[in-house]
Amino acid sequence: MKNYKITVNGKAYDVTVQEAGEAPVQAAEAKKPVAAASAGAVSVKSPMPGTILDIKVNVGDSVKSGQVLCILEAMKMENDIVAPQDGTVDAILVSKNDSVEANDDIIALV
């Protein structure tokens, strides 16, 4: 097995590649993209496990408290994830269709 770090559209992924002829290895949990948030950024977290259906903002956007940042589907319901305060989107830490767990970081605001 060989480990590589691959960057796709500005997001870094850690991947493991099996060489031909090697015995298969149990699949490990997929790693999430690595995104860097600025020091002092406020993290918007997932309130529950679910799937990111849509992201309504882009990095650099100014947002107001209560503005919808993304849509999280959980238990067949769509939940608005809103900005806890006024700020600027510093980093988007998930992609559309990503699965998230409760308390996973979704978006960073400064």
ZABAMI-810404 format. One line per 8 residues: number of its first residue (from 1); their letters; for each residue x negated, y, z of N, C-alpha, C. Coordinates in pm, 1 decimal. Example, Ala and Ser with C-alpha at 12.3 -4.5 7.8 and 13.67 -1.06 7.14 Angstrom:
1 = as = -1319.0,-569.0,780.0,-1230.0,-450.0,780.0,-1320.0,-330.0,780.0; -1285.0,-225.0,708.0,-1367.0,-106.0,714.0,-1290.0,3.0,787.0
***
This chain:
1 = mknykitv = -83.6,-117.3,0.0,0.0,0.0,0.0,-88.4,124.1,0.0; -46.1,222.7,-74.8,-116.7,350.2,-77.8,-17.5,461.1,-45.6; -63.5,556.5,34.3,20.1,669.4,73.1,-20.3,792.1,-7.1; 81.1,866.0,-54.8,58.0,987.8,-130.6,151.6,1096.0,-80.7; 111.9,1221.0,-100.9,199.9,1334.6,-76.4,229.1,1393.8,-213.3; 357.9,1400.3,-248.4,400.5,1450.4,-378.3,485.9,1574.0,-356.9; 463.7,1678.4,-438.0,543.8,1799.6,-428.0,633.5,1809.5,-550.7; 764.0,1823.1,-525.3,864.0,1834.5,-630.7,945.1,1960.5,-604.0
9 = ngkaydvt = 946.9,2052.7,-699.5,1020.6,2177.9,-685.0,987.5,2248.8,-554.3; 861.5,2247.2,-515.4,817.2,2318.7,-396.6,838.4,2245.7,-265.2; 894.3,2125.0,-268.8,915.3,2047.1,-146.3,819.7,1928.4,-146.8; 749.6,1909.1,-34.8,651.6,1800.9,-23.6,719.0,1675.2,31.0; 686.6,1561.0,-27.7,738.8,1432.2,15.2,621.5,1337.9,41.0; 629.0,1259.9,148.8,532.0,1155.2,174.0,589.0,1027.2,114.6; 513.1,961.2,27.8,559.6,836.8,-34.3,455.1,728.3,-17.1; 502.5,605.0,-15.4,415.3,488.6,-8.7,439.8,406.2,-134.3
17 = vqeageap = 332.7,369.4,-202.4,342.6,294.9,-327.4,282.1,156.9,-306.7; 356.3,55.8,-347.2,309.1,-82.2,-336.5,231.8,-117.5,-463.4; 113.4,-173.6,-445.8,33.6,-213.3,-560.5,86.3,-345.6,-615.0; 71.0,-365.3,-746.0,116.5,-489.0,-808.8,50.6,-608.6,-741.4; 128.9,-711.9,-712.3,74.9,-831.0,-649.9,79.5,-830.6,-498.4; 105.1,-715.3,-436.5,115.1,-709.5,-291.2,249.8,-765.5,-246.0; 249.7,-824.3,-128.0,373.8,-875.4,-71.7,465.4,-758.6,-38.4; 596.7,-774.9,-59.5,688.9,-665.4,-26.6,687.0,-633.2,122.6
25 = vqaaeakk = 711.9,-508.9,153.7,714.1,-461.6,291.2,856.1,-415.0,321.0; 901.0,-433.1,445.6,1034.7,-385.7,483.9,1044.5,-236.6,453.7; 1157.8,-195.6,398.7,1177.3,-54.5,366.6,1186.6,27.5,494.3; 1110.0,133.9,499.1,1113.8,224.7,613.8,1218.1,332.0,587.1; 1260.0,401.4,691.3,1355.4,510.2,675.0,1294.3,616.1,584.7; 1373.2,664.9,489.8,1324.8,766.2,395.9,1285.5,892.0,471.3; 1174.3,951.5,431.6,1128.6,1074.0,495.4,1195.9,1192.4,429.5; 1227.3,1292.6,509.6,1289.6,1414.2,458.7,1182.1,1506.2,403.0
33 = pvaaasag = 1221.6,1593.5,310.9,1124.8,1686.9,256.4,1064.6,1773.4,366.9; 939.3,1808.4,345.7,871.4,1894.6,441.4,888.4,2038.2,393.4; 945.6,2121.9,476.9,960.6,2263.2,443.2,908.8,2343.9,561.0; 842.1,2450.7,531.5,782.7,2530.5,638.7,870.8,2650.5,668.7; 906.8,2664.9,795.7,979.9,2782.5,840.7,879.4,2874.4,910.7; 903.9,3002.5,904.1,815.3,3099.9,968.2,822.3,3085.5,1119.6; 714.7,3124.6,1185.3,713.3,3125.3,1331.8,821.5,3220.6,1380.2; 894.6,3180.1,1481.0,1000.3,3263.4,1535.9,1132.5,3253.4,1462.6
41 = avsvkspm = 1141.4,3167.4,1361.3,1266.0,3150.8,1287.2,1369.6,3081.1,1375.1; 1496.6,3117.6,1356.8,1607.0,3054.0,1427.5,1654.9,2937.6,1342.3; 1660.9,2819.4,1403.1,1699.8,2699.9,1330.4,1850.0,2677.5,1341.2; 1915.9,2660.7,1226.8,2057.0,2622.6,1223.3,2057.9,2471.5,1214.9; 2123.1,2406.4,1311.5,2120.3,2260.6,1322.4,2253.4,2198.8,1283.7; 2248.9,2073.7,1242.5,2369.8,1998.9,1212.7,2441.4,1966.8,1343.9; 2571.0,1996.6,1352.4,2643.2,1967.0,1475.3,2681.0,1819.6,1489.0; 2671.7,1744.7,1378.6,2711.2,1603.7,1377.9,2647.1,1533.6,1259.5
49 = pgtildik = 2646.1,1400.0,1259.9,2594.6,1328.5,1142.0,2686.8,1351.2,1022.3; 2628.6,1354.0,904.0,2709.4,1371.0,784.4,2623.7,1386.2,660.8; 2686.5,1435.5,554.1,2620.8,1454.6,425.1,2637.1,1599.1,381.6; 2528.9,1659.3,334.6,2533.5,1797.0,284.6,2601.6,1795.8,147.9; 2720.0,1858.7,139.2,2793.8,1863.7,12.5,2750.7,1980.4,-74.5; 2722.9,2094.4,-10.6,2689.9,2213.9,-88.6,2608.1,2309.6,-2.1; 2519.9,2382.5,-65.5,2441.3,2485.4,2.2,2480.3,2618.2,-61.5; 2529.3,2710.2,19.8,2588.2,2834.8,-29.1,2491.2,2952.5,-32.5
57 = vnvgdsvk = 2367.5,2933.3,15.3,2270.5,3042.8,20.3,2138.7,2998.9,-44.1; 2054.4,3097.3,-68.4,1920.3,3073.2,-121.7,1818.3,3136.8,-28.3; 1694.5,3090.0,-34.8,1587.4,3150.0,43.6,1577.4,3297.7,5.8; 1570.2,3382.6,108.2,1560.1,3526.7,86.5,1693.0,3599.5,95.6; 1805.1,3526.8,95.1,1937.1,3590.0,105.3,1956.4,3650.2,244.3; 2018.6,3766.6,249.8,2060.9,3825.6,377.2,2195.8,3765.2,411.9; 2212.7,3726.6,539.5,2339.3,3667.2,582.5,2390.1,3739.4,706.9; 2519.3,3736.2,724.9,2584.8,3795.4,841.2,2629.9,3683.6,934.1
65 = sgqvlcil = 2638.8,3713.2,1061.4,2687.3,3616.7,1159.8,2823.8,3564.5,1115.6; 2841.0,3432.2,1116.5,2966.6,3370.2,1076.1,2976.6,3336.5,928.7; 2880.1,3381.5,847.3,2881.2,3351.9,703.4,2852.2,3204.0,681.9; 2923.1,3141.4,587.7,2902.8,2999.8,557.2,2768.3,2981.8,487.8; 2685.0,2893.8,544.3,2553.9,2864.4,486.6,2558.3,2738.8,400.8; 2630.8,2636.6,449.8,2642.8,2512.6,374.4,2768.0,2437.4,419.8; 2801.9,2333.7,344.4,2917.9,2249.9,374.7,2866.1,2111.2,411.2; 2910.9,2061.5,526.7,2871.7,1929.3,576.3,2994.6,1840.0,576.3
73 = eamkmend = 2986.6,1726.1,508.7,3096.4,1629.9,512.7,3068.2,1530.2,624.4; 3163.8,1517.2,715.3,3152.6,1421.8,824.9,3291.1,1363.0,849.1; 3299.4,1233.1,856.3,3426.3,1163.0,880.8,3534.0,1206.8,781.5; 3498.2,1218.0,654.4,3588.8,1253.9,544.8,3644.2,1396.2,554.9; 3580.3,1479.4,636.7,3622.6,1618.8,648.6,3506.2,1710.5,610.5; 3539.4,1822.6,546.7,3438.0,1921.6,511.1,3427.9,2024.1,623.6; 3306.1,2045.7,673.3,3281.2,2137.4,784.0,3189.1,2249.2,737.9; 3231.4,2374.1,762.2,3146.9,2488.8,730.7,3038.4,2501.3,837.2
81 = ivapqdgt = 2913.7,2510.2,794.3,2802.6,2539.8,884.8,2773.0,2687.4,865.1; 2787.7,2765.9,972.5,2780.3,2911.7,960.8,2657.2,2968.2,1029.5; 2621.5,3088.8,989.8,2506.8,3158.3,1048.9,2541.2,3199.3,1192.3; 2453.5,3168.4,1287.2,2479.2,3205.6,1426.1,2451.3,3353.7,1453.7; 2383.7,3420.0,1360.7,2346.5,3560.9,1377.2,2317.1,3620.7,1240.6; 2306.7,3751.9,1235.4,2263.2,3819.6,1112.7,2116.7,3784.7,1089.4; 2075.6,3779.0,965.1,1935.6,3752.6,936.0,1911.1,3729.2,788.5; 1795.2,3673.0,760.6,1754.0,3639.6,624.7,1720.0,3491.5,620.6
89 = vdailvsk = 1762.8,3422.6,514.7,1732.0,3280.2,500.6,1582.2,3265.7,475.9; 1515.1,3199.4,568.7,1370.0,3180.7,561.7,1334.8,3050.7,491.4; 1410.8,2944.5,520.7,1383.3,2813.7,461.1,1511.6,2731.7,459.1; 1528.0,2654.6,353.4,1637.0,2558.1,344.2,1571.2,2421.7,357.9; 1606.5,2350.4,464.4,1535.1,2228.9,502.6,1601.9,2101.3,454.4; 1712.1,2113.9,380.9,1784.3,1998.4,327.0,1818.2,2025.5,181.8; 1862.4,1922.2,113.6,1909.0,1934.7,-24.4,2051.9,1882.6,-32.6; 2119.8,1918.9,-137.8,2254.5,1868.5,-161.8,2250.6,1715.1,-163.0
97 = ndsveand = 2348.6,1652.4,-101.5,2363.8,1506.9,-90.0,2272.4,1441.4,13.2; 2193.1,1519.9,85.7,2110.4,1463.7,193.3,2199.1,1419.3,308.7; 2162.5,1310.2,371.9,2227.1,1267.3,495.8,2151.8,1331.7,611.1; 2226.6,1381.3,708.9,2166.3,1442.2,826.4,2224.5,1378.8,952.1; 2149.3,1386.7,1058.0,2193.9,1339.8,1188.5,2227.4,1461.3,1273.9; 2295.6,1439.4,1384.4,2326.0,1548.3,1477.0,2195.1,1612.7,1523.2; 2191.6,1742.2,1527.9,2077.2,1823.7,1570.4,1961.4,1828.8,1471.1; 1978.2,1776.8,1350.5,1875.5,1794.0,1247.2,1873.8,1940.6,1204.8
105 = diialv = 1756.1,1994.8,1179.3,1743.0,2131.2,1128.1,1792.2,2135.0,984.1; 1875.6,2235.1,952.8,1931.2,2246.9,817.1,1873.0,2369.0,747.0; 1881.3,2483.8,814.6,1837.8,2611.0,756.2,1767.7,2691.8,863.8; 1664.0,2766.2,825.2,1593.2,2854.9,918.4,1622.5,2999.7,880.6; 1655.6,3080.8,981.2,1682.8,3222.7,961.3,1579.6,3307.2,1035.9; 1543.9,3421.2,979.1,1458.3,3517.6,1048.0,1530.5,3650.7,1053.8
***
